[in-house]
Amino acid sequence: MKEKVDAQQEKMPQFYLCFMENQEFLGRLMDFTSHARLRGPCGDSMEFYLVIDQDIIKDVKCYTDGCGPTKACAVVAASLIAGKPIQQALKISAGDILERLGDLPENHRHCSILAVSTLYHAIAEYLLKY
């Protein structure tokens, strides 16, 4: 049975596997330090919720009404910043997300820009408040 699952996973796109491995970052937080919501040029919206304490991102959740690649970009961005200092999170790029996802279709690469932009807006909200 394990061989059948491994064979199925080999056929799945890398971006889908990244999404499946990072689903704990999907959702919304009720008690957050900062939040941002943006809509991309494709019409997908994305939200990031951050809990930040002493400039460390203690918790992060993301929510999107978008397609699979949009969700994959969101959860990968969240996974890259979880537990990190704000200054390190500000170094995350769309290229980092694309590198992690591997085979994201070219017509969905803008999703990585939406993820980083939304994340940066949430961090900016924190920096302006505190």
Helices and strands as residue ranges (DSSP letters): H 2-11, H 14-21, G 23-25, E 34-39, E 45-53, E 56-64, H 68-81, H 86-89, H 94-101, G 106-108, H 110-129
